[in-house]
């Protein structure tokens, strides 16, 4: 018999989408599943829909909690999960009927602790799967995974794929003792650092079997405010991971990116008319604190830009407007 796989799905005010997401889980060819629905204090019909499916299929489990965010919901799922393997799925997305089987086969075929598939971005709930053919499968080493996280490869989607929790299958042992940071957005940026530090290799199939619904009202669609600063802190955490693994090229590269995103985020906040003073104060303070620490990794051009930004962030923005006709 195939081992039990726990699918963890945070639920929060998704009455329009959760039924299709859940059905796509229940229709998997890999049937030995427990589907953990973590209701994160929904105020719409989401919980009622979950309760209906709880009565229809014994594989469905429902856990309720006060609203604490997606990270806390995933942590709750990890506490309750009984499977040998773990999969995360968002409650507004859908998966191909062979998704879980494909992910499981990758782990078995390549003897890895983690497997990953490609995804497609959709603007409305998707369930029109055609014939799926795996054109390429391979193994990523730990070094290659860290290079992706450190932005050392040109493929932007590759980094997004690796960073997000969904579209993957994890051996339970890989996640033991790890939890998502709570009360922030971009919590997945922190978690993947810890996972890659533990994971020796990952199986990958270049096949789009996960439909990611990009919603305008999603957490990442909100205006710029201080919650966004968490992603910068995650990059600093990534520097430490690269150092721990003694991947010096990765450490140098991500150090440059870490300093760059301070300036980029300051300019972005300014362009989006962010009124949160904490954002500007934190970015200036963090940039000045870390400039000396990571100076040795910076190119000559970026050192010059850094000095201008260090002396006057507002002056830096004005110069960028004059010479580049843009803020960020």
Helices and strands as residue ranges (DSSP letters): E 5-11, H 18-26, E 33-40, H 46-56, E 60-65, H 70-80, E 85-88, E 94-95, H 99-110, E 114-122, E 137-141, H 142-149, H 156-163, E 168-171, H 172-175, H 187-198, E 201-213, G 219-221, G 226-228, H 229-244, H 248-271, H 277-294, G 295-297, H 300-311, H 313-324
